[in-house]
Amino acid sequence: MKNNSHVSPIFPVVKHLRRFTNYLLVSAIATLSTLAIASSAVAERREVDIRMLVNQDEGFEVMTRKAETLARSAAQRAFDREVLVSDVSVKVTAQNPYQDQAAIILQLIVSRNEWSSRPDPKVWATYFPMAKTLIGIR
């Protein structure tokens, strides 16, 4: 005897569609997880410490300009050498060799985007005028 009941052909399709949807969901979660990990790995900060010797004949203003030049060069080199570096921090410390004292003259903290839009250390640097007294310069 033949069964005359009719089963819709859509049920097997729904079963395959459900498997495909689950596959897409798992793939999307894996992709988003990978992107989250990769984006956190891309953001890298480079820290550079520079020491310069105090020249008593130059004065503090000249030393500050030299420190700006050194900070500018260090920041540019860091961004040029390593494409994964997103931020740079440069500290320039003046050291008085005769009194064995040192103090930070300036600190430059800048992101790659900020630097590419305006590569001027005067804009991004923090200055420490007390360094003049601490290292004993006029």
BELVENUR-V888320 format. One record per residue. RES is the residue in one letter. SS is DSSP state (H for helix, E for strand, - for the rest). PHI is phi in whole degrees, 0 to 359 (* if undefined). OMEGA is omega in radians with two decimals (* if undefined). Layout:
# BELVENUR-V888320
res	ss	phi	omega
RES	SS	PHI	OMEGA
RES	SS	PHI	OMEGA
This chain:
# BELVENUR-V888320
res	ss	phi	omega
M	-	*	-3.05
K	-	265	3.12
N	-	277	-3.10
N	-	268	3.13
S	-	290	-3.06
H	-	249	3.09
V	-	260	-3.09
S	-	294	3.12
P	-	288	-3.11
I	H	285	-3.09
F	H	300	3.08
P	H	296	3.13
V	H	293	3.13
V	H	298	3.13
K	H	298	3.12
H	H	290	3.12
L	H	295	3.11
R	H	295	3.09
R	H	298	-3.13
F	H	295	3.11
T	H	297	3.09
N	H	298	3.11
Y	H	299	3.14
L	H	296	-3.14
L	H	296	3.12
V	H	297	3.13
S	H	295	3.13
A	H	296	3.13
I	H	296	3.12
A	H	296	-3.14
T	H	294	3.13
L	H	296	3.10
S	H	297	3.12
T	H	297	3.13
L	H	295	3.12
A	H	296	3.12
I	H	293	-3.12
A	H	294	-3.11
S	H	292	3.09
S	H	288	3.12
A	H	284	-3.10
V	H	288	-3.12
A	-	288	-3.08
E	E	229	3.13
R	E	252	3.11
R	E	252	3.10
E	E	247	-3.11
V	E	234	3.06
D	E	247	-3.13
I	E	237	3.05
R	E	246	3.06
M	E	232	-3.13
L	E	279	3.14
V	-	284	3.01
N	-	247	-3.05
Q	-	300	-3.09
D	-	282	-3.05
E	-	277	-3.05
G	-	92	-3.02
F	H	288	-3.13
E	H	297	3.11
V	H	295	3.10
M	H	298	3.13
T	H	295	3.12
R	H	295	3.08
K	H	296	3.12
A	H	298	3.09
E	H	297	3.12
T	H	296	3.11
L	H	297	-3.14
A	H	295	3.12
R	H	298	3.14
S	H	297	-3.12
A	H	295	3.13
A	H	295	-3.13
Q	H	298	3.11
R	H	298	-3.12
A	H	298	3.14
F	H	288	-3.14
D	H	289	-3.05
R	H	284	-3.00
E	-	232	-3.08
V	-	289	3.14
L	-	277	3.13
V	E	286	-3.14
S	E	256	-3.14
D	E	220	3.10
V	E	231	3.03
S	E	236	-3.13
V	E	240	3.04
K	E	249	3.07
V	E	249	-3.10
T	E	247	3.06
A	E	264	-3.11
Q	E	238	3.08
N	E	266	-3.06
P	-	290	-3.09
Y	-	276	-3.12
Q	-	253	-3.14
D	-	54	3.12
Q	E	236	3.11
A	E	215	3.10
A	E	206	3.10
I	E	286	3.10
I	E	273	3.12
L	E	208	3.03
Q	E	228	-3.13
L	E	251	3.05
I	E	236	-3.04
V	E	209	3.07
S	E	270	3.13
R	H	300	-3.13
N	H	296	3.11
E	H	297	-3.10
W	H	294	-3.12
S	H	291	3.11
S	H	279	-3.14
R	-	206	-3.09
P	-	279	-3.11
D	-	239	-3.10
P	H	297	-3.14
K	H	296	-3.13
V	H	285	-2.98
W	H	258	-3.05
A	E	272	2.95
T	E	252	-3.09
Y	E	259	-3.14
F	-	238	-3.08
P	-	294	3.10
M	-	293	3.12
A	H	300	3.14
K	H	304	3.13
T	H	289	-3.07
L	H	296	-3.12
I	-	262	3.04
G	-	70	3.10
I	-	243	-3.12
R	-	273	*
